[in-house]
């Protein structure tokens, strides 16, 4: 079964993977609502998208008001596809991180995603059609030193998406969890030289967006772009938890 969606809402659309989600959706003929904090960047994106309707919503998803504004939009005019792409990554020993930054990461990565999914999915189930892409990370498959909060929030996204997929798949609604590895985005400004050996393992955001959109249209649960990352994900999930924890503990970020 394959679905092409006629309307979509994308969070975190002002750069990176979210920007490319919006571009690819417009290219596929979907009307797009783009959400982020930076109005100027969203308007720039909207000006690039032709042939479809584009709505700009400025909202900070680390705040209750920002989340509520998007919930209200979804209630007033349901969309066929929700892309929960907005995310924050902090790095370094947890004990040394500012409390508010860590708490804000949980709100954006978990609370906003959870609330917006709830706001959108009931209408999809009633219509017997729709899709949700929740952006997680390969980091959610393992406990990473130096990324304690980030990997924990992405683990929530994976488990939540997998359970929701099982709940709604018979209703005609597709839930896909995207688990990218390293991607060239503003979240990774200090990435390796693209021509280096390490740089060749990184992915372009447009490749990641296309892979996830193809996956949700086909009703697939997981989207892991790149054969090397699919191998890594399969390997981590096949290993005993104790061994994964032992291996992960050898690496320290920050």
N, C-alpha and C positions, 0 to 999 in steps of 0.2 A: 504494500500500500504506500502511495506517495501523495503528499499534500503540498500545494503551493499556497502560501498564505497571502491574503489580500490586504491585511492591515497588521501593523506591528508597533510595539513600543520597545525602545531600546534605552536602557539606563547606561550611564557612563559613556555617553556617545560623543563626547567632545574631543576624543583622541583615541589612538591605538585600535584595539580590537572592536570597541564599540563604534567608532567612526566607520570602520570597514563593514561591520554588520549593517549599518544604515545604508551605506553605498550599495552593498550587494543586494539588500532587500529592495531598494529602489530599482536596481537593474532588473530584478525579477518581477517588477510591476506592483509591489506592495506600497500602500500609503504608510508613511512612517512618522511616528511621534518620537522625538529625540529628547532625552532627559540628561541634564548634567548641571553643574554649578556655573559653568562659564558661558554666559549668554552669547558673548561675541563669537566664541568658537562654534556654538550651535547654529548661530545665524550664518556663519561662513559655510558650515556643512549644508544647511538647508539651501543655500544659494547654488550649491554644486549639484543638488539632486533635481533632476528634471523629469517631467512626464508623470509625476505622482504628487499627491498631497503630502506636505510636510508640516508638522506642528512642532513648535519649540516650547519646551517646558523647562524653566530654570528652577532647579530644586536641589537642595543640599540633603542627601539621603543619610547624613549623620545626625539629622535633627528630626524630631517628631513632626514638625510642621512640613518639612520637605517630603517625608514619606507620605503624610496625610494628603498632600496636594496631588501626588501621583495616584494614590488610592482613589481619590475622588474622580480623577480623570478616567480611570479604568472602570469605575462604577457607572459614570455618566455615558460613556461610549466604549463598550468592550472592544478589545482587539482580538484578532485571531492568533497572534503570536506575541508572547512576552519574552524578551531577552533580558535577563537579570545579569548584566555585565559589570555594573559598578562594583568597584572593589578597592581596598586599601591594603598595602603590605608594609609592615614595620619589620625591621631587622635589628638584631642585637640581643644580648642577654635580657630576659624579661625583667629581672630585678632592677635593671638600669634604665628601663623605658619610662617615659612619662605616663602616669595613670590615664590621663584623658585621651592620649593618643591611642593607647591600647583599647580603651573602652569604645572609642569612636570606630576603631577597626571592627570590633564585634558588631556594632550597630549597622554599619554599612554592609559588611560581608554576610551577616546572618539575619539580623532583625529586619532590615529593609527588604532583603530577598524573600524572607518568610512572609512578611505582610503583603508585599506586592503579588506574590504568587497566590496567596489566599484571596486577594481582591480580584484577580483575573480568572481563576480557574473554574469557579462555580458557573460563570456564564458560558465558558467553553463546554463544560460537561452538559449543560442544558441544551446547547446548540448541537452537541454531538460532533464537535469539530474544534480543533485548536491545538496550539503547541506552546511549550515553555522550554526555553534554554536557560539553564542555570550554569553560570561560569564558575567552575571550581579550579583545580590545579592538581598536577601530579603531587604537589606538596601535601595534599590531603590524604594521600595513601600512606603517609609515614610521619612519625613524630620528629620534627626537625629542630635540632638545637639552634638557637638564634632566630628561629621563626616559630616560636611556640604558639603565639596567638594566631598567626596567619595559617599555619598548617592545621590547627584545631578548627578554625572557622571553615576552612575548605573541606575538612573531614565531615563537618555538619552538612555542608552543601551536597556532598556526594551521597551520604546516607539518606538525607531528606529526599533528594531527587530519585534515588532508587526505589524508595518506598512509595513515593507519589506516582511514579511510573507504573508500578504494579497496581495501584488503586484505580487509575483512570484509563488504562490502556484499552479496556473493552468498551469504553464510552466514545472512542474516536479521538481522544485527546492524547497527544504525544508529549512526553517529558524526557528531555535529553540533558545529560550532564556533560559539559565540556571540560576536559582535563588537559589543558595545554602544558607543555614544558616551557622552555625559555623562548620568549617572543620579543621581537624588536618593538618596544613601546616606550613611552615616557616613564613607565615604572622601572625600566631597566636602562637608564641613561649611560651606564658605564659598562655596557656589554663589550665583548671582544671584537677585534677586527673581523668584519664579515668574511674576509678572505682567509682568515686563519682557520686552523683545524677546528678549534672550539666554535668559531663563528659559524661554521657550516652546519652545526647542529641546531642553531637557532632558527626560528620560523618567522616568516613575514605575517603580519596581522591579517592581511587579506586572505591568506591561505587558511588560517585558523577559522576565520568567519565563514568562509565557503564550506569548509569541512563540517562545521557545526550545523549550518543551515541544511546541507544535504542530509545530515544524520537525522535531524528532527523531522524533515519532510518524509523520510523513509520510516519513521517510527522507531529509530534505534535508540537504545538507552544511553550508550556511551559514545562520545566523540573524543578521540585522542589523535590529533593530527600528527603526522610524521611517523614513518615505520619504526624509527629508532625509539621514539617515545612510546609507541604501542608495545614494543618489546619490553621496555623498562617497566611500564605499568603492569604488564602481565607477569613479569618476573617478581616484582614487589608483592603483588597480590597472591602469588603462588607460594611465597616463602612463609615459613612459620613466623608468627608475630614476634616471638622472642628474638629471632635472628634479625628481623627487620629493625627492631629497636636497638640491637647491638651494633648493627652496621650504621644506622643513622646517628648514633651517639658519638661516632668517630669524627663527625664533621661539625664544625662550629662556624656560624655565620656572624658577621658584624665585627 
